[in-house]
Amino acid sequence: MKKNVLTTLLICLLVNRLDAQIDVQNIDIVRDTYGVPHIFAKTDAEVAYGLAWAHAEDDFKTIQEGYLAGNALLSKHLGLRGAPADFIAQFIGSEALVDKLYHEKISAAYKKVLEGYAAGLNQYAATHPEEVLHKGLFPVTPKMMLRYAQLQLFISSKGDTWVSRILDNDIQLKMEPEPMKGSNTFAFNSAKTKDGATYLAINTHQPLDGPVSWYEAHLCSEEGTNILGALFAGSPNILIGTNEHLAWAHTVNQPDKTDVFALEMHPRKKLQYRVDDTYYTLEKHKAKITLKLLGIPLRINKKFYSSIYGPTLKNKHGYYALRTPALFEIRALEQWWRMNKATSFTEFYTALKMKALPGYNIGYADRNDTIFYISNGLIPKRAKGFDWKNVVPGNTQKTLWTSTYNIEELPQVIQPKSGFVYNANHTPFRSSSIADNPQVEDFDPNMGFETYDNNRSIRLKTLIDAHERIDYTDFKRIKYDHQFPTPLQYSFMDINALFAIDPTQYPALESLIRRIQEWDRKTAADSYGAGTYAVLYFELFKYYNTLPEPKIFPEAVLIKALNDTKVYLLKHFNSTNVRLGDFQKLVRGQKVYPIFGLPDVITAMGSSPYKDGMRKVVSGESYIELVKFTPEGPEIESVISYGSSDHPDSPHYNDQMELYKEFKTKKMTLDKATIYQAAQKIYHPQ
């Protein structure tokens, strides 16, 4: 108790001065039937304060862990498990960058939003000291928030993957297509819909728990904000969602955003590297990480360097520098905020021109019947004549890119004649009809845009093409489709030889092979074919790394994996005839449900080992928001995999699971009067 009192006093003494400028009586937190917070206030800063408070009520732990990671403090909470994040947070130099750019680049209006959110979070910490993970985190400041955002965006640019590869002495070709957890978005306008309305599917595939799992909220101020959508822990505004005028979704894209440079070191002089005819000296740095061993603080210093190319690491092969646009940009959160407040396509596109988001596809629709797709991102303008798919020379100014492509220069489709756009983490050059698609030859190959399809993109396009015009029922049917295309089209492997095996040649496996070959490719929870295929899918990865590129599985390897599948099924289920829902579960607290989906169907599911040979879903279908724009305004429905709260004792810990597993949604609205009338609880953040 004494420790909690001291912590409270400390936080209260240090808490952000904006507390005095915000009157919490102006802020209403309105909880609906499912516990989703609707925040109403006069100003955007007050709304941000209310969002911080409401989200902290539901999941203060994850918010703190994110900010601890972004500010190199996670190891003080998690010990050794937090050390990698703490190292990367220091390696990317976010503290110096934010200090340098904060006053110059962040607008006065958005500073108020950041300050409001920080004040709400700090006040929550002051009044709930028993929930504070590490008192050194508080008071949270706007600069600390931006450091965490930059860490997230560096990771989303695969910067952390390259750090690991350099330290592991694994400098090979840049990453090729890999197993995707994926996301989907698709939009239709009146050229494709039967009722003349405009539809958008926001269908993200993220982890179901943790710092990049979604949290649903509705934010409404008297300064022009009125948006319902989802955000990650610690975000002061919505990242995907719908306002009264427009809506947008994100999916992950993989253009080439990050480069690695091999430095040419002086043969004798330590830390000297040559660029053209000049030698430069590497600057030395030490990442400071503090661990506790048996209660005793243990300080670890990890060396790294900086060069004119960027932060630099040494391994047994030499010195390598990393360069990605996310290392030079701190305005991503503000760009999302401006997207929140856009009232037209022109305003939305103007927000994109800020060029602050390093990546992400965008699917868009609005009340004026506009639909839009762009493979958005900060793509370096690279010199020709170098193999940018590999590590490039760090000994010439020719490779030292300093600018990125403008938004207008990226692959995009605006108001296609076909009446539809779609993306499922596949190539941007197939994002509408053939006549409306961006053309690959119009873009520099060094931009590194994807050129492949996947199962989801093939299936989406097939379903869209099956309708000359669609109604809203068709739209929802497409969204909840859970069938693989024929043939299978994974972007990272080819297992279609599986369907050409002669079952009679393998008597011990004949029934197993026939079950898969006769399967209708639907990943329904009650499907026996899907159950057998699911077990086989995970067994295949024992052999994945033994195969050369491209990863084409021959019959001999498939038979080995089928034998492994049979052994697994008999061991854990005492049968070779198991439904998908017997093998794969949706789990939260005491609720354990059979669940649909597999990786790379539209209703994608990623899973991890659970118990007794079963797997539990940990990623995939997460936040779903379906929007229909009509003359009366947007009609919105949504669902999330578990619920709005991360507390097991909350009624909203897992109260959306039943909707989710049955392909159902809850009706949502932006209308203030309707929300207040149906409210389950209305209160101020205090």
LUMDREN-987683 format. One record per residue (C-alpha): chain; x, y, z; residue number from 1. Coordinates in pm, whole numbers, plus 50000, padded with zeros to 5 digits. Example, Ala and Ser with C-alpha at 12.3 -4.5 7.8 and 13.67 -1.06 7.14 Angstrom:
REM residues 2
['A' [51230 49550 50780] 1];
['A' [51367 49894 50714] 2];
***
This chain:
REM residues 686
['A' [50000 50000 50000] 1];
['A' [50285 50238 50089] 2];
['A' [50445 50180 49747] 3];
['A' [50115 50259 49571] 4];
['A' [50074 50585 49768] 5];
['A' [50426 50696 49677] 6];
['A' [50371 50609 49312] 7];
['A' [50046 50807 49310] 8];
['A' [50214 51111 49461] 9];
['A' [50502 51092 49213] 10];
['A' [50274 51070 48910] 11];
['A' [50049 51346 49039] 12];
['A' [50351 51574 49082] 13];
['A' [50479 51500 48731] 14];
['A' [50150 51466 48543] 15];
['A' [50117 51674 48228] 16];
['A' [50011 52035 48282] 17];
['A' [49729 51999 48030] 18];
['A' [49524 51832 48305] 19];
['A' [49448 52180 48432] 20];
['A' [49327 52285 48086] 21];
['A' [49083 51997 48039] 22];
['A' [48753 51990 48221] 23];
['A' [48653 51624 48243] 24];
['A' [48293 51735 48293] 25];
['A' [48300 51819 47921] 26];
['A' [48383 51459 47834] 27];
['A' [48126 51180 47819] 28];
['A' [48229 50816 47785] 29];
['A' [47921 50634 47661] 30];
['A' [47942 50254 47673] 31];
['A' [47707 50059 47449] 32];
['A' [47567 49709 47491] 33];
['A' [47900 49553 47397] 34];
['A' [48109 49793 47603] 35];
['A' [48238 49984 47300] 36];
['A' [48331 50336 47413] 37];
['A' [48174 50632 47235] 38];
['A' [48364 50946 47341] 39];
['A' [48182 51280 47317] 40];
['A' [48346 51614 47401] 41];
['A' [48379 51972 47281] 42];
['A' [48737 51952 47154] 43];
['A' [48956 51692 46987] 44];
['A' [49198 51720 47280] 45];
['A' [48919 51633 47523] 46];
['A' [48811 51341 47305] 47];
['A' [49171 51215 47309] 48];
['A' [49172 51243 47689] 49];
['A' [48851 51039 47705] 50];
['A' [48986 50778 47463] 51];
['A' [49300 50735 47673] 52];
['A' [49090 50687 47985] 53];
['A' [48844 50443 47828] 54];
['A' [49114 50233 47661] 55];
['A' [49314 50229 47985] 56];
['A' [49006 50098 48165] 57];
['A' [48990 49815 47914] 58];
['A' [49359 49738 47856] 59];
['A' [49605 49963 48042] 60];
['A' [49864 49686 48046] 61];
['A' [49905 49665 47668] 62];
['A' [49918 50044 47629] 63];
['A' [50198 50058 47884] 64];
['A' [50392 49772 47728] 65];
['A' [50384 49951 47392] 66];
['A' [50514 50275 47535] 67];
['A' [50776 50091 47739] 68];
['A' [50902 49927 47417] 69];
['A' [50903 50254 47224] 70];
['A' [51104 50426 47494] 71];
['A' [51362 50150 47562] 72];
['A' [51212 50061 47900] 73];
['A' [51052 49725 47828] 74];
['A' [51336 49519 47975] 75];
['A' [51278 49694 48308] 76];
['A' [50935 49532 48308] 77];
['A' [50984 49205 48118] 78];
['A' [51353 49143 48178] 79];
['A' [51545 48968 47902] 80];
['A' [51232 48929 47684] 81];
['A' [51214 49306 47653] 82];
['A' [51577 49354 47553] 83];
['A' [51536 49321 47172] 84];
['A' [51269 49593 47160] 85];
['A' [51479 49818 47384] 86];
['A' [51779 49772 47157] 87];
['A' [51587 49854 46839] 88];
['A' [51423 50159 47000] 89];
['A' [51770 50298 47064] 90];
['A' [51922 50172 46738] 91];
['A' [51673 50369 46523] 92];
['A' [51748 50694 46709] 93];
['A' [51386 50786 46768] 94];
['A' [51455 51000 47074] 95];
['A' [51691 51234 46886] 96];
['A' [51467 51239 46577] 97];
['A' [51152 51328 46770] 98];
['A' [51339 51593 46970] 99];
['A' [51464 51744 46643] 100];
['A' [51135 51740 46449] 101];
['A' [50858 51771 46710] 102];
['A' [50829 52150 46717] 103];
['A' [50902 52191 46346] 104];
['A' [50685 51914 46196] 105];
['A' [50390 51847 46430] 106];
['A' [50110 52099 46390] 107];
['A' [49984 52301 46684] 108];
['A' [49638 52144 46645] 109];
['A' [49771 51789 46664] 110];
['A' [50001 51870 46956] 111];
['A' [49683 51944 47153] 112];
['A' [49550 51597 47065] 113];
['A' [49874 51432 47176] 114];
['A' [49879 51635 47495] 115];
['A' [49515 51549 47566] 116];
['A' [49576 51177 47526] 117];
['A' [49891 51192 47741] 118];
['A' [49705 51382 48011] 119];
['A' [49423 51126 48018] 120];
['A' [49666 50837 48039] 121];
['A' [49871 51004 48311] 122];
['A' [49563 51083 48515] 123];
['A' [49450 50722 48487] 124];
['A' [49793 50608 48609] 125];
['A' [49778 50853 48900] 126];
['A' [49439 50723 49013] 127];
['A' [49520 50354 48949] 128];
['A' [49878 50316 49074] 129];
['A' [49831 49945 49137] 130];
['A' [49805 49897 48758] 131];
['A' [50130 50080 48677] 132];
['A' [50387 49836 48536] 133];
['A' [50692 50061 48569] 134];
['A' [50668 50400 48737] 135];
['A' [50959 50533 48528] 136];
['A' [50727 50538 48228] 137];
['A' [50521 50819 48375] 138];
['A' [50438 51086 48299] 139];
['A' [50390 50983 47937] 140];
['A' [50463 51276 47704] 141];
['A' [50366 51343 47341] 142];
['A' [50727 51282 47238] 143];
['A' [50719 50940 47404] 144];
['A' [50404 50860 47210] 145];
['A' [50571 50950 46881] 146];
['A' [50878 50740 46964] 147];
['A' [50657 50436 47007] 148];
['A' [50476 50511 46680] 149];
['A' [50809 50530 46499] 150];
['A' [50919 50196 46644] 151];
['A' [50596 50035 46518] 152];
['A' [50643 50179 46169] 153];
['A' [51009 50076 46153] 154];
['A' [50898 49722 46237] 155];
['A' [50619 49736 45977] 156];
['A' [50888 49828 45721] 157];
['A' [51069 49504 45817] 158];
['A' [51350 49697 45979] 159];
['A' [51355 49465 46279] 160];
['A' [51378 49163 46047] 161];
['A' [51687 49310 45884] 162];
['A' [51845 49389 46221] 163];
['A' [51800 49024 46318] 164];
['A' [51937 48899 45986] 165];
['A' [52247 49117 46008] 166];
['A' [52317 49009 46365] 167];
['A' [52259 48645 46265] 168];
['A' [52507 48681 45973] 169];
['A' [52226 48602 45730] 170];
['A' [52270 48863 45458] 171];
['A' [52112 48709 45152] 172];
['A' [51859 48826 44897] 173];
['A' [51577 49041 45026] 174];
['A' [51272 48856 45148] 175];
['A' [51052 48690 44891] 176];
['A' [50674 48636 44936] 177];
['A' [50609 48468 45267] 178];
['A' [50312 48313 45450] 179];
['A' [50074 48603 45501] 180];
['A' [49828 48644 45784] 181];
['A' [49683 48898 45547] 182];
['A' [49397 49144 45530] 183];
['A' [49126 49217 45277] 184];
['A' [48948 49524 45155] 185];
['A' [48707 49572 44868] 186];
['A' [48469 49846 44760] 187];
['A' [48182 49875 44514] 188];
['A' [48012 50186 44382] 189];
['A' [47686 50240 44195] 190];
['A' [47834 50103 43871] 191];
['A' [47842 49761 44041] 192];
['A' [47569 49767 44308] 193];
['A' [47203 49691 44247] 194];
['A' [47073 49958 44484] 195];
['A' [47309 50235 44373] 196];
['A' [47473 50253 44717] 197];
['A' [47847 50240 44784] 198];
['A' [47996 49957 44993] 199];
['A' [48331 49911 45167] 200];
['A' [48463 49607 45353] 201];
['A' [48717 49680 45625] 202];
['A' [48851 49331 45691] 203];
['A' [49181 49335 45877] 204];
['A' [49383 49030 45974] 205];
['A' [49591 49109 46281] 206];
['A' [49688 48933 46606] 207];
['A' [49382 48891 46827] 208];
['A' [49578 49003 47134] 209];
['A' [49875 49227 47203] 210];
['A' [50007 49568 47094] 211];
['A' [49889 49542 46731] 212];
['A' [49546 49394 46804] 213];
['A' [49250 49619 46734] 214];
['A' [49045 49821 46981] 215];
['A' [48710 49961 46865] 216];
['A' [48601 50314 46955] 217];
['A' [48383 50601 46840] 218];
['A' [48526 50954 46870] 219];
['A' [48306 51263 46837] 220];
['A' [48394 51628 46905] 221];
['A' [48247 51967 46822] 222];
['A' [48560 52034 46614] 223];
['A' [48450 51817 46322] 224];
['A' [48545 51470 46440] 225];
['A' [48285 51193 46423] 226];
['A' [48440 50858 46340] 227];
['A' [48390 50494 46434] 228];
['A' [48670 50247 46380] 229];
['A' [48966 50075 46534] 230];
['A' [49311 50160 46665] 231];
['A' [49611 49998 46831] 232];
['A' [49695 50036 47199] 233];
['A' [49840 50379 47262] 234];
['A' [49705 50545 46947] 235];
['A' [49530 50878 47016] 236];
['A' [49308 50848 46708] 237];
['A' [49141 50599 46476] 238];
['A' [49360 50414 46222] 239];
['A' [49083 50252 46011] 240];
['A' [48716 50340 46011] 241];
['A' [48416 50539 45898] 242];
['A' [48307 50898 45948] 243];
['A' [47991 51066 45820] 244];
['A' [48146 51125 45479] 245];
['A' [48392 50847 45399] 246];
['A' [48560 50527 45512] 247];
['A' [48890 50352 45458] 248];
['A' [49067 50027 45530] 249];
['A' [49430 49919 45536] 250];
['A' [49595 49600 45421] 251];
['A' [49966 49523 45448] 252];
['A' [50168 49580 45133] 253];
['A' [50526 49482 45060] 254];
['A' [50695 49718 44818] 255];
['A' [51069 49753 44877] 256];
['A' [51089 50010 45157] 257];
['A' [51416 49913 45328] 258];
['A' [51771 49885 45200] 259];
['A' [52089 49737 45346] 260];
['A' [52429 49877 45250] 261];
['A' [52762 49694 45279] 262];
['A' [53023 49946 45391] 263];
['A' [53376 49938 45252] 264];
['A' [53606 49968 45551] 265];
['A' [53958 50112 45549] 266];
['A' [54213 49827 45543] 267];
['A' [54400 49968 45843] 268];
['A' [54218 50256 46007] 269];
['A' [53954 50145 46252] 270];
['A' [53593 50256 46189] 271];
['A' [53686 50438 45868] 272];
['A' [53464 50367 45568] 273];
['A' [53501 50485 45211] 274];
['A' [53235 50658 45005] 275];
['A' [53365 50747 44659] 276];
['A' [53699 50921 44725] 277];
['A' [53630 51022 45083] 278];
['A' [53668 50835 45411] 279];
['A' [53418 50891 45689] 280];
['A' [53429 50776 46051] 281];
['A' [53152 50563 46199] 282];
['A' [52994 50719 46505] 283];
['A' [52988 50478 46800] 284];
['A' [52681 50431 47018] 285];
['A' [52581 50204 47302] 286];
['A' [52229 50081 47359] 287];
['A' [52178 50070 47734] 288];
['A' [51960 49791 47864] 289];
['A' [51890 49731 48232] 290];
['A' [51784 49388 48356] 291];
['A' [51724 49257 48705] 292];
['A' [51887 48930 48804] 293];
['A' [51776 48802 49146] 294];
['A' [51665 49156 49225] 295];
['A' [52003 49306 49133] 296];
['A' [52012 49558 48846] 297];
['A' [52230 49436 48560] 298];
['A' [52328 49688 48292] 299];
['A' [52406 49562 47943] 300];
['A' [52559 49781 47673] 301];
['A' [52519 49675 47309] 302];
['A' [52733 49852 47048] 303];
['A' [52601 49994 46727] 304];
['A' [52710 50268 46491] 305];
['A' [52580 50531 46255] 306];
['A' [52697 50615 45907] 307];
['A' [52576 50854 45637] 308];
['A' [52349 50571 45520] 309];
['A' [52181 50515 45856] 310];
['A' [52215 50309 46173] 311];
['A' [52486 50049 46129] 312];
['A' [52571 49706 46270] 313];
['A' [52878 49485 46259] 314];
['A' [52874 49108 46203] 315];
['A' [53138 48855 46104] 316];
['A' [53117 48962 45740] 317];
['A' [53161 49335 45799] 318];
['A' [52961 49651 45864] 319];
['A' [52608 49696 45731] 320];
['A' [52389 50007 45737] 321];
['A' [52008 50018 45730] 322];
['A' [51808 50287 45555] 323];
['A' [51429 50314 45536] 324];
['A' [51205 50623 45514] 325];
['A' [51047 50539 45851] 326];
['A' [51377 50649 46009] 327];
['A' [51315 51010 45903] 328];
['A' [50942 51062 45962] 329];
['A' [50740 51126 46282] 330];
['A' [50404 51252 46147] 331];
['A' [50225 50922 46082] 332];
['A' [49979 50961 46370] 333];
['A' [49897 51314 46259] 334];
['A' [49832 51195 45904] 335];
['A' [49587 50934 46033] 336];
['A' [49418 51207 46241] 337];
['A' [49379 51422 45930] 338];
['A' [49234 51122 45744] 339];
['A' [48988 51089 46037] 340];
['A' [48870 51447 45981] 341];
['A' [48849 51444 45600] 342];
['A' [48504 51522 45461] 343];
['A' [48568 51447 45093] 344];
['A' [48796 51250 44867] 345];
['A' [48992 51569 44793] 346];
['A' [49059 51626 45163] 347];
['A' [49146 51259 45216] 348];
['A' [49389 51259 44922] 349];
['A' [49544 51582 45052] 350];
['A' [49608 51406 45383] 351];
['A' [49782 51124 45193] 352];
['A' [50009 51384 45034] 353];
['A' [50167 51440 45374] 354];
['A' [50365 51123 45291] 355];
['A' [50397 51025 45656] 356];
['A' [50277 50663 45642] 357];
['A' [50564 50435 45532] 358];
['A' [50333 50169 45391] 359];
['A' [49989 50002 45377] 360];
['A' [49739 49959 45097] 361];
['A' [49430 50175 45131] 362];
['A' [49079 50083 45021] 363];
['A' [48837 50378 45028] 364];
['A' [48470 50463 44967] 365];
['A' [48257 50770 45034] 366];
['A' [47903 50908 45032] 367];
['A' [47964 51069 44691] 368];
['A' [47998 50723 44534] 369];
['A' [48379 50751 44503] 370];
['A' [48589 50437 44545] 371];
['A' [48966 50433 44548] 372];
['A' [49262 50202 44599] 373];
['A' [49630 50287 44641] 374];
['A' [49941 50088 44727] 375];
['A' [50054 50361 44961] 376];
['A' [50399 50402 45106] 377];
['A' [50728 50583 45122] 378];
['A' [50927 50424 44841] 379];
['A' [51286 50546 44791] 380];
['A' [51385 50690 44454] 381];
['A' [51678 50460 44382] 382];
['A' [51954 50490 44124] 383];
['A' [51947 50251 43832] 384];
['A' [52227 50002 43777] 385];
['A' [52223 49840 44122] 386];
['A' [52071 49515 44244] 387];
['A' [51829 49662 44495] 388];
['A' [51685 49317 44563] 389];
['A' [52014 49237 44731] 390];
['A' [52249 49416 44968] 391];
['A' [52385 49718 44779] 392];
['A' [52728 49884 44792] 393];
['A' [52772 50141 45066] 394];
['A' [53076 50297 44903] 395];
['A' [52917 50543 44661] 396];
['A' [52687 50842 44688] 397];
['A' [52495 50694 44394] 398];
['A' [52321 50447 44628] 399];
['A' [52249 50709 44896] 400];
['A' [51889 50789 44810] 401];
['A' [51743 51102 44970] 402];
['A' [51387 51126 44838] 403];
['A' [51070 50918 44799] 404];
['A' [50800 50898 44534] 405];
['A' [50502 51131 44558] 406];
['A' [50156 50990 44623] 407];
['A' [50053 51059 44263] 408];
['A' [50338 50836 44142] 409];
['A' [50219 50523 44326] 410];
['A' [49992 50247 44184] 411];
['A' [49631 50351 44235] 412];
['A' [49280 50326 44095] 413];
['A' [49030 50612 44128] 414];
['A' [48664 50567 44030] 415];
['A' [48714 50270 43793] 416];
['A' [48454 50205 43526] 417];
['A' [48423 49849 43658] 418];
['A' [48272 49981 43981] 419];
['A' [48503 49786 44212] 420];
['A' [48847 49781 44376] 421];
['A' [48996 49508 44591] 422];
['A' [49315 49407 44769] 423];
['A' [49419 49098 44963] 424];
['A' [49793 49169 45011] 425];
['A' [49860 49082 44648] 426];
['A' [49994 49282 44356] 427];
['A' [49858 49635 44310] 428];
['A' [49858 49570 43936] 429];
['A' [49545 49357 43977] 430];
['A' [49324 49579 44190] 431];
['A' [49020 49622 43964] 432];
['A' [48917 49507 43615] 433];
['A' [49180 49450 43346] 434];
['A' [49092 49781 43181] 435];
['A' [49117 49977 43508] 436];
['A' [49430 49823 43662] 437];
['A' [49757 50015 43703] 438];
['A' [50013 49890 43451] 439];
['A' [50331 49735 43585] 440];
['A' [50543 49884 43306] 441];
['A' [50453 50235 43427] 442];
['A' [50650 50186 43748] 443];
['A' [51023 50155 43811] 444];
['A' [51107 49790 43897] 445];
['A' [51328 49924 44177] 446];
['A' [51012 50026 44363] 447];
['A' [50975 49654 44434] 448];
['A' [50597 49625 44417] 449];
['A' [50443 49280 44450] 450];
['A' [50364 49101 44124] 451];
['A' [50197 48789 44268] 452];
['A' [49845 48680 44350] 453];
['A' [49740 48463 44644] 454];
['A' [49447 48240 44729] 455];
['A' [49245 48527 44873] 456];
['A' [49299 48761 44580] 457];
['A' [49212 48490 44326] 458];
['A' [48900 48393 44520] 459];
['A' [48788 48754 44569] 460];
['A' [48819 48833 44201] 461];
['A' [48631 48513 44108] 462];
['A' [48344 48603 44342] 463];
['A' [48329 48964 44220] 464];
['A' [48329 48858 43855] 465];
['A' [48044 48615 43922] 466];
['A' [47807 48912 43966] 467];
['A' [47725 49165 43698] 468];
['A' [47581 49368 43983] 469];
['A' [47571 49288 44352] 470];
['A' [47337 49362 44640] 471];
['A' [47432 49398 45005] 472];
['A' [47361 49031 45072] 473];
['A' [47608 48936 44798] 474];
['A' [47859 49181 44948] 475];
['A' [47839 49013 45288] 476];
['A' [47850 48667 45130] 477];
['A' [48176 48762 44958] 478];
['A' [48318 48896 45282] 479];
['A' [48245 48574 45471] 480];
['A' [48351 48333 45198] 481];
['A' [48587 48068 45337] 482];
['A' [48670 47858 45033] 483];
['A' [49005 47808 44859] 484];
['A' [49024 47858 44482] 485];
['A' [49111 47576 44242] 486];
['A' [49400 47536 44188] 487];
['A' [49554 47656 44512] 488];
['A' [49759 47971 44464] 489];
['A' [49976 48038 44767] 490];
['A' [50224 48319 44698] 491];
['A' [50503 48137 44881] 492];
['A' [50465 47770 44784] 493];
['A' [50303 47529 44537] 494];
['A' [50140 47212 44673] 495];
['A' [49906 47137 44384] 496];
['A' [50081 46806 44318] 497];
['A' [49879 46691 44621] 498];
['A' [49565 46675 44406] 499];
['A' [49731 46467 44133] 500];
['A' [49851 46184 44361] 501];
['A' [49700 45845 44280] 502];
['A' [49555 45733 44616] 503];
['A' [49567 45364 44516] 504];
['A' [49947 45382 44509] 505];
['A' [49953 45448 44884] 506];
['A' [49708 45207 45052] 507];
['A' [49796 45315 45406] 508];
['A' [49716 45676 45316] 509];
['A' [49441 45620 45062] 510];
['A' [49147 45739 45272] 511];
['A' [49342 46044 45388] 512];
['A' [49438 46142 45033] 513];
['A' [49085 46089 44900] 514];
['A' [48935 46298 45178] 515];
['A' [49154 46593 45081] 516];
['A' [49114 46545 44706] 517];
['A' [48735 46519 44730] 518];
['A' [48710 46812 44971] 519];
['A' [48508 47110 44845] 520];
['A' [48788 47349 44957] 521];
['A' [48557 47513 45215] 522];
['A' [48717 47575 45555] 523];
['A' [48398 47526 45754] 524];
['A' [48430 47425 46118] 525];
['A' [48231 47106 46055] 526];
['A' [48432 46999 45746] 527];
['A' [48628 46672 45769] 528];
['A' [48821 46753 45452] 529];
['A' [48925 47088 45599] 530];
['A' [49027 46915 45922] 531];
['A' [49262 46673 45743] 532];
['A' [49399 46948 45520] 533];
['A' [49462 47177 45819] 534];
['A' [49679 46918 45994] 535];
['A' [49866 46851 45669] 536];
['A' [49921 47224 45612] 537];
['A' [50114 47259 45937] 538];
['A' [50305 46937 45884] 539];
['A' [50428 47067 45546] 540];
['A' [50637 47334 45716] 541];
['A' [50871 47068 45852] 542];
['A' [50993 47035 45492] 543];
['A' [50951 47392 45366] 544];
['A' [51309 47506 45427] 545];
['A' [51453 47189 45271] 546];
['A' [51310 47280 44931] 547];
['A' [51481 47512 44683] 548];
['A' [51311 47821 44542] 549];
['A' [51048 47823 44414] 550];
['A' [50896 47610 44687] 551];
['A' [50727 47343 44475] 552];
['A' [50638 47038 44683] 553];
['A' [50703 46713 44493] 554];
['A' [50494 46402 44549] 555];
['A' [50764 46233 44759] 556];
['A' [50770 46518 45011] 557];
['A' [50391 46543 45017] 558];
['A' [50370 46170 45101] 559];
['A' [50610 46221 45393] 560];
['A' [50391 46503 45520] 561];
['A' [50077 46292 45474] 562];
['A' [50237 46013 45679] 563];
['A' [50314 46271 45948] 564];
['A' [49953 46388 45931] 565];
['A' [49821 46037 45988] 566];
['A' [50053 45983 46285] 567];
['A' [49949 46319 46433] 568];
['A' [49577 46251 46396] 569];
['A' [49596 45904 46551] 570];
['A' [49814 46026 46836] 571];
['A' [49598 46321 46936] 572];
['A' [49248 46228 46815] 573];
['A' [49258 45848 46788] 574];
['A' [49109 45886 46441] 575];
['A' [49210 46004 46095] 576];
['A' [48867 46156 46038] 577];
['A' [48859 46487 46226] 578];
['A' [48660 46804 46157] 579];
['A' [48835 47139 46132] 580];
['A' [48653 47261 46443] 581];
['A' [48780 46960 46641] 582];
['A' [49136 47063 46556] 583];
['A' [49108 47445 46558] 584];
['A' [48949 47648 46838] 585];
['A' [48857 48003 46923] 586];
['A' [48955 48042 47288] 587];
['A' [48900 48324 47536] 588];
['A' [48861 48259 47906] 589];
['A' [48621 47972 47965] 590];
['A' [48479 47992 47612] 591];
['A' [48622 47738 47365] 592];
['A' [48451 47719 47026] 593];
['A' [48515 47524 46704] 594];
['A' [48613 47784 46446] 595];
['A' [48620 47825 46068] 596];
['A' [48903 47949 45846] 597];
['A' [49264 47870 45760] 598];
['A' [49556 48084 45643] 599];
['A' [49488 48251 45307] 600];
['A' [49114 48206 45272] 601];
['A' [48913 48529 45279] 602];
['A' [48812 48455 45639] 603];
['A' [49177 48388 45719] 604];
['A' [49286 48235 46050] 605];
['A' [49635 48190 46190] 606];
['A' [49680 47959 46487] 607];
['A' [49932 47825 46737] 608];
['A' [49949 47502 46941] 609];
['A' [49685 47489 47214] 610];
['A' [49653 47157 47396] 611];
['A' [49585 46789 47327] 612];
['A' [49694 46831 46965] 613];
['A' [49453 47118 46900] 614];
['A' [49540 47467 46782] 615];
['A' [49389 47798 46889] 616];
['A' [49337 48098 46666] 617];
['A' [49578 48382 46749] 618];
['A' [49554 48597 46436] 619];
['A' [49354 48652 46122] 620];
['A' [48995 48776 46118] 621];
['A' [49011 49044 46384] 622];
['A' [48825 49372 46342] 623];
['A' [48555 49366 46074] 624];
['A' [48361 49678 45974] 625];
['A' [48116 49676 45685] 626];
['A' [47991 50010 45551] 627];
['A' [47709 50104 45317] 628];
['A' [47683 50470 45214] 629];
['A' [47327 50582 45144] 630];
['A' [47172 50930 45098] 631];
['A' [47077 50917 45467] 632];
['A' [47436 50852 45574] 633];
['A' [47656 50550 45642] 634];
['A' [47505 50224 45764] 635];
['A' [47769 50046 45972] 636];
['A' [47804 49702 46122] 637];
['A' [48108 49558 46296] 638];
['A' [48244 49277 46508] 639];
['A' [48569 49197 46685] 640];
['A' [48704 48853 46768] 641];
['A' [48669 48863 47148] 642];
['A' [48528 49178 47306] 643];
['A' [48613 49532 47411] 644];
['A' [48783 49453 47741] 645];
['A' [49103 49267 47821] 646];
['A' [48992 49195 48179] 647];
['A' [48866 48837 48237] 648];
['A' [48615 48960 48497] 649];
['A' [48452 49202 48250] 650];
['A' [48127 49102 48074] 651];
['A' [48291 49241 47758] 652];
['A' [48598 49016 47777] 653];
['A' [48451 48771 47525] 654];
['A' [48093 48879 47454] 655];
['A' [48136 48916 47076] 656];
['A' [48270 48564 47021] 657];
['A' [47929 48418 46946] 658];
['A' [47862 48680 46677] 659];
['A' [48209 48631 46535] 660];
['A' [48196 48254 46503] 661];
['A' [47852 48267 46338] 662];
['A' [47956 48524 46073] 663];
['A' [47737 48788 46238] 664];
['A' [47790 49153 46325] 665];
['A' [47648 49421 46554] 666];
['A' [47477 49733 46422] 667];
['A' [47669 50053 46494] 668];
['A' [47591 50420 46441] 669];
['A' [47748 50765 46444] 670];
['A' [47423 50926 46562] 671];
['A' [47467 51082 46906] 672];
['A' [47101 51074 47009] 673];
['A' [47067 50704 46922] 674];
['A' [47385 50617 47112] 675];
['A' [47277 50803 47428] 676];
['A' [46930 50653 47416] 677];
['A' [47066 50295 47404] 678];
['A' [47361 50355 47637] 679];
['A' [47441 50103 47907] 680];
['A' [47661 50348 48097] 681];
['A' [47745 50721 48072] 682];
['A' [48021 50877 48283] 683];
['A' [48310 51123 48292] 684];
['A' [48675 51008 48300] 685];
['A' [48752 51056 48669] 686];
***
